[in-house]
Amino acid sequence: MRKTRICTRCESAFFRGKIGFMAKTARNLGELKLVAEGFLKKLSKGAAADKAVLVGLSGDLGSGKTAFTKCVATILGVDDTVTSPTFVLEKRYNIPVRGGRQRFARLIHIDAYRLNKGEEMNALDWEATLGDKQNLIFLEWPEQVSSALPKNMINLNFEYVDDGVRSISGDYIE
């Protein structure tokens, strides 16, 4: 099992106080969904609207990164089944329009576990993906590709606490 290394960009964002750093514990999927709802609510008020929003998800295998992404997708109304992109690297989901104006048109879920350097993100048309302000990007294992990440990446860290219990900490967690 690969041990999580929090990249220096992730760590520095936490300790610079750039964005409020908080932690929550989720004892089941219902509680994880509540954490995701709070995250999205806070994100909608604080994230810059001129580029894609990139959320780095750090944590050991089985710590809840994909489960959190599934919760976000459900909240955003994604109808497709959300699964881990470990073997395909990237999955894209359309976010349905509900009501009036909405910030994001696509949820992009990337798993960088099998990558070794930032340059490998170019195969995913990374610069164009980051430049599209309608993209909400969730990137698992950001430490694997830290050289390709913008400084304003939102950071979340997931930790296995006990069977079914996870701790989520980072930017926009309340």
C-alpha positions as CSV (number, residue, x, y, z in Angstrom):
1,M,0.0,0.0,0.0
2,R,1.3,3.4,-1.0
3,K,1.6,5.8,2.0
4,T,0.3,9.3,1.4
5,R,2.7,12.1,1.0
6,I,1.1,15.5,1.1
7,C,2.8,17.6,-1.6
8,T,4.5,20.8,-0.6
9,R,1.8,22.9,-2.4
10,C,-0.9,21.1,-0.4
11,E,0.9,21.5,2.9
12,S,1.8,25.1,2.4
13,A,-1.8,26.0,1.6
14,F,-2.9,24.5,4.9
15,F,-0.3,26.3,7.0
16,R,-0.2,29.6,5.3
17,G,-3.8,30.2,6.4
18,K,-4.8,31.0,2.9
19,I,-8.1,29.4,3.3
20,G,-9.7,28.2,6.6
21,F,-8.4,24.8,7.5
22,M,-11.0,22.6,9.3
23,A,-11.6,18.9,9.9
24,K,-14.7,16.8,10.0
25,T,-15.4,13.2,10.8
26,A,-17.8,11.1,8.8
27,R,-19.0,7.8,10.4
28,N,-21.1,6.7,7.4
29,L,-22.0,7.7,3.8
30,G,-24.8,9.9,5.0
31,E,-22.4,12.0,7.1
32,L,-19.9,12.0,4.3
33,K,-22.6,13.5,2.0
34,L,-23.3,16.2,4.6
35,V,-19.6,17.1,4.6
36,A,-19.7,17.2,0.8
37,E,-22.8,19.5,0.9
38,G,-21.0,21.9,3.2
39,F,-17.9,21.8,1.1
40,L,-19.9,22.7,-2.1
41,K,-21.8,25.4,-0.3
42,K,-18.6,27.1,0.9
43,L,-17.0,26.5,-2.5
44,S,-19.8,28.2,-4.3
45,K,-19.1,31.4,-2.3
46,G,-15.3,31.4,-2.4
47,A,-13.8,29.8,-5.5
48,A,-12.6,32.1,-8.3
49,A,-14.8,31.9,-11.4
50,D,-12.2,32.7,-14.1
51,K,-10.8,29.2,-14.4
52,A,-11.6,25.6,-13.6
53,V,-11.8,24.7,-9.9
54,L,-9.2,22.1,-9.0
55,V,-9.7,20.1,-5.8
56,G,-6.8,17.8,-4.8
57,L,-7.8,14.7,-2.8
58,S,-5.0,13.2,-0.7
59,G,-5.1,10.1,1.5
60,D,-4.3,6.5,1.6
61,L,-6.1,3.8,-0.4
62,G,-9.6,3.3,1.0
63,S,-9.6,6.6,2.9
64,G,-12.8,8.0,1.2
65,K,-11.6,10.1,-1.8
66,T,-13.7,8.3,-4.4
67,A,-16.7,8.1,-2.0
68,F,-16.5,11.8,-1.4
69,T,-16.4,12.4,-5.2
70,K,-19.5,10.2,-5.6
71,C,-21.3,12.3,-2.9
72,V,-20.4,15.5,-4.7
73,A,-21.7,14.0,-8.0
74,T,-25.0,13.0,-6.4
75,I,-25.5,16.5,-4.9
76,L,-24.7,18.1,-8.3
77,G,-27.3,15.8,-10.0
78,V,-25.0,13.6,-12.0
79,D,-27.1,10.7,-13.2
80,D,-24.1,8.5,-14.3
81,T,-22.6,5.9,-12.0
82,V,-19.4,7.4,-10.6
83,T,-16.6,5.0,-10.3
84,S,-12.9,5.3,-9.6
85,P,-10.9,6.3,-12.7
86,T,-7.8,4.4,-11.5
87,F,-7.3,2.4,-14.7
88,V,-8.6,5.0,-17.2
89,L,-7.1,8.0,-15.3
90,E,-9.9,10.4,-16.0
91,K,-13.7,10.3,-16.1
92,R,-15.9,13.2,-17.2
93,Y,-19.5,13.7,-16.1
94,N,-22.0,16.3,-17.3
95,I,-23.7,18.3,-14.6
96,P,-27.4,18.8,-15.5
97,V,-28.7,22.3,-15.6
98,R,-31.1,22.8,-12.7
99,G,-33.0,26.1,-12.4
100,G,-31.1,29.2,-13.4
101,R,-27.5,30.0,-13.6
102,Q,-25.0,27.4,-12.5
103,R,-21.2,27.6,-12.0
104,F,-20.1,24.2,-13.4
105,A,-21.1,22.1,-16.5
106,R,-18.7,19.2,-15.9
107,L,-17.3,17.2,-13.0
108,I,-14.0,15.7,-13.9
109,H,-12.5,13.0,-11.7
110,I,-8.9,12.1,-12.2
111,D,-6.8,9.5,-10.4
112,A,-3.1,10.1,-10.6
113,Y,-2.1,7.1,-8.5
114,R,-0.3,5.5,-11.5
115,L,1.4,8.6,-12.6
116,N,4.9,9.6,-11.6
117,K,5.4,13.2,-12.8
118,G,3.4,16.3,-13.8
119,E,4.2,16.1,-17.5
120,E,2.1,12.9,-17.7
121,M,-1.0,15.1,-17.2
122,N,-0.5,16.5,-20.7
123,A,-2.0,13.3,-22.1
124,L,-5.3,14.5,-20.5
125,D,-5.2,17.9,-22.3
126,W,-4.5,19.3,-18.8
127,E,-4.0,22.9,-19.7
128,A,-7.2,23.1,-21.6
129,T,-9.0,21.3,-18.8
130,L,-7.7,23.8,-16.2
131,G,-8.5,26.7,-18.4
132,D,-12.2,25.9,-18.8
133,K,-14.1,27.7,-16.0
134,Q,-17.0,25.3,-16.3
135,N,-15.0,22.4,-15.0
136,L,-15.0,21.2,-11.4
137,I,-12.0,18.9,-11.2
138,F,-11.4,16.3,-8.4
139,L,-7.8,15.0,-8.5
140,E,-6.9,12.0,-6.4
141,W,-3.2,11.6,-5.5
142,P,-2.2,15.2,-6.4
143,E,1.3,14.6,-4.8
144,Q,2.1,12.3,-7.8
145,V,1.8,15.2,-10.3
146,S,2.6,18.2,-8.1
147,S,4.7,20.0,-10.7
148,A,1.6,20.3,-12.9
149,L,-0.6,21.8,-10.3
150,P,-1.6,25.5,-9.9
151,K,-0.9,27.2,-6.6
152,N,-4.5,27.9,-6.0
153,M,-5.6,24.2,-5.9
154,I,-8.1,23.5,-3.1
155,N,-6.7,20.7,-0.8
156,L,-8.6,18.0,1.0
157,N,-7.0,15.2,3.0
158,F,-8.8,12.0,3.8
159,E,-7.8,9.7,6.7
160,Y,-9.0,6.2,7.6
161,V,-9.9,6.4,11.3
162,D,-11.8,3.1,11.9
163,D,-14.2,0.8,10.0
164,G,-16.5,3.1,8.2
165,V,-15.1,6.2,9.9
166,R,-13.1,8.8,7.9
167,S,-11.6,12.2,8.8
168,I,-11.7,14.9,6.1
169,S,-9.7,18.0,6.5
170,G,-8.7,20.9,4.4
171,D,-9.9,23.9,2.5
172,Y,-13.6,24.7,2.5
173,I,-14.5,22.1,5.0
174,E,-16.8,23.4,7.7
